């Protein structure tokens, strides 16, 4: 049924969550529209990030998507969003960061025969062609959705672009006001670096 998560039997003894699988035969000519909500535990790398303390997902991974047949290919496009809790890299305060990303991925059972080799005769991979191979009648969305979330995460999370960070002397949060420390020596040391010239060879 369109718009509802689908349930399929476990594969190879591993229970798969319904929303992460698309049955190819359920994709009608007009397409298949799904709204999915999964916890970060459903995605191995995201779960590992949580366990290691890199971040914490404070909301489900929400995915809205549409799957379409395109000849022998299956095109899946949509949007993924969640809420991630980080420690600010400047002031160390915990904050929630909304994360959203549009995506479009293409699945294929086989590589297109006409594109099996490049101009130099080297065999092309599915990645070279921008395709994700799948087998059988089910498409597992786990890895593709996980990759989209990872690409949307910040390299250096900040609670605010204006965050002033912590005092290098006493560790006080400078966002709460001046701490009273004399940072003149600190500023003098770093001001000397502005005139430093690096000899590039």
C-alpha positions in Angstrom: 0.0 0.0 0.0 1.4 3.4 -1.0 2.5 5.7 1.8 2.8 2.9 4.4 6.0 1.0 5.4 6.1 -2.5 4.0 6.9 -5.7 5.9 8.9 -8.6 4.4 10.1 -11.8 6.0 13.6 -12.0 7.4 16.4 -12.6 5.0 19.1 -15.1 5.8 17.9 -15.3 9.4 18.4 -11.5 9.9 15.3 -9.5 10.7 15.1 -6.5 8.5 13.0 -3.5 9.4 10.1 -3.1 7.1 10.8 0.5 6.0 14.3 -0.2 4.8 13.2 -2.6 2.0 11.4 -1.9 -1.2 9.9 -4.8 -3.1 10.4 -4.1 -6.8 7.0 -5.5 -7.8 5.3 -3.0 -5.5 6.6 -0.1 -7.7 3.7 0.7 -10.0 4.0 2.7 -13.2 3.1 5.9 -11.3 5.8 5.1 -8.7 5.8 4.1 -5.0 5.7 6.8 -2.3 6.9 6.0 1.2 7.4 7.8 4.5 9.9 6.0 6.8 11.0 6.5 10.4 13.9 4.4 11.8 16.1 4.7 14.8 19.9 5.2 14.3 20.3 1.5 15.4 19.0 0.4 12.1 22.1 1.9 10.4 25.4 0.2 11.4 27.7 3.3 10.9 25.3 5.7 12.6 24.9 3.3 15.5 28.7 3.0 15.8 29.0 6.8 15.9 26.5 6.9 18.7 28.3 4.1 20.7 31.6 5.9 20.3 30.2 9.2 21.6 30.8 11.1 18.3 27.2 12.3 18.4 23.7 11.2 19.5 20.6 11.0 17.3 17.9 12.6 19.4 15.2 12.0 16.8 14.4 9.1 14.4 15.9 9.1 10.9 12.9 10.3 8.8 12.8 9.6 5.1 10.3 10.6 2.5 10.9 9.1 -0.9 9.5 8.1 -4.3 10.7 5.1 -6.3 10.2 4.9 -10.0 11.0 2.3 -12.7 13.3 3.7 -15.4 13.6 0.9 -18.0 15.7 -1.7 -16.2 16.7 0.7 -13.4 15.0 1.9 -10.3 15.3 5.6 -9.4 14.8 6.5 -5.8 14.7 10.2 -4.8 13.6 11.9 -1.7 14.7 13.7 1.5 16.2 12.5 4.7 16.1 14.4 8.0 16.9 13.9 11.7 18.1 15.7 14.8 21.6 15.2 16.1 23.0 16.1 19.5 26.6 17.3 19.5 29.1 18.9 21.8 30.1 22.3 20.3 33.7 22.2 19.2 34.4 25.7 20.6 32.5 25.9 23.9 31.7 22.1 24.5 28.1 22.9 25.2 25.6 20.2 24.0 23.1 21.3 21.4 20.7 19.9 18.9 21.4 20.3 15.2 18.7 19.6 12.6 20.1 17.7 9.6 18.4 17.5 6.2 19.5 16.3 2.8 17.9 15.7 -0.6 19.1 12.6 -2.4 18.7 10.6 -5.6 20.1 7.2 -6.1 19.7 4.7 -8.9 19.6 0.9 -8.5 20.2 -1.8 -11.1 20.3 -5.6 -11.1 23.0 -5.7 -13.7 25.4 -3.2 -15.2 24.3 -1.9 -18.6 26.0 -4.0 -21.2 26.7 -1.1 -23.5 28.8 0.6 -20.8 30.8 -2.3 -19.5 34.1 -0.8 -20.6 35.5 2.7 -20.7 37.5 4.3 -23.6 40.7 2.5 -22.4 39.0 -0.9 -22.3 39.0 -1.0 -18.5 35.9 -2.6 -16.9 33.6 -0.1 -15.3 32.2 -0.6 -11.8 28.7 0.2 -10.7 30.1 3.1 -8.7 31.8 4.5 -11.9 28.3 4.5 -13.5 26.6 6.0 -10.5 24.6 2.8 -9.9 23.9 0.6 -6.8 23.6 -3.0 -7.6 20.9 -5.1 -6.0 19.9 -8.8 -6.2 16.6 -10.6 -6.0 13.3 -8.7 -5.7 14.1 -6.4 -2.8 16.1 -3.2 -2.7 17.7 -2.5 0.7 17.8 1.3 1.3 20.0 1.0 4.5 23.4 1.9 3.1 22.1 4.7 0.7 20.1 6.4 3.5 23.0 6.0 5.9 25.4 7.6 3.4 23.1 10.6 2.9 23.0 11.3 6.7 26.7 11.0 7.0 27.3 13.5 4.2 25.0 16.0 5.8 26.8 15.9 9.2 29.1 18.8 10.0 32.9 18.2 10.2 33.2 20.8 13.0 29.9 21.2 14.8 29.2 24.6 16.3 26.3 25.7 18.5 26.5 29.0 16.7 28.7 30.7 14.1 29.1 33.5 16.7 30.2 31.1 19.4 33.2 32.7 21.3 34.4 29.4 22.8 36.2 29.0 26.1 38.9 31.1 27.7 42.3 29.6 27.0 43.4 30.5 30.6 40.5 29.7 32.9 38.2 27.7 30.7 35.2 30.0 31.3 32.5 30.1 28.6 33.0 33.5 26.9 29.4 33.4 25.6 28.3 34.1 29.1 30.5 37.2 29.3 34.1 38.3 29.8 35.9 36.2 32.4 38.4 38.9 33.5 41.5 37.0 32.5 44.4 39.0 31.0 44.9 37.4 27.6 47.3 40.1 26.3 50.3 37.7 26.4 48.3 35.1 24.5 47.2 37.7 21.9 50.8 39.0 21.5 52.1 35.5 20.8 49.5 34.9 18.0 49.8 38.4 16.6 53.4 37.7 15.7 52.2 34.8 13.4 50.3 37.2 11.1 53.7 38.4 9.7 55.1 35.0 9.4 56.0 34.1 5.8 56.2 30.5 4.7 58.7 29.7 2.0 56.8 27.5 -0.5 59.0 25.4 -2.7 
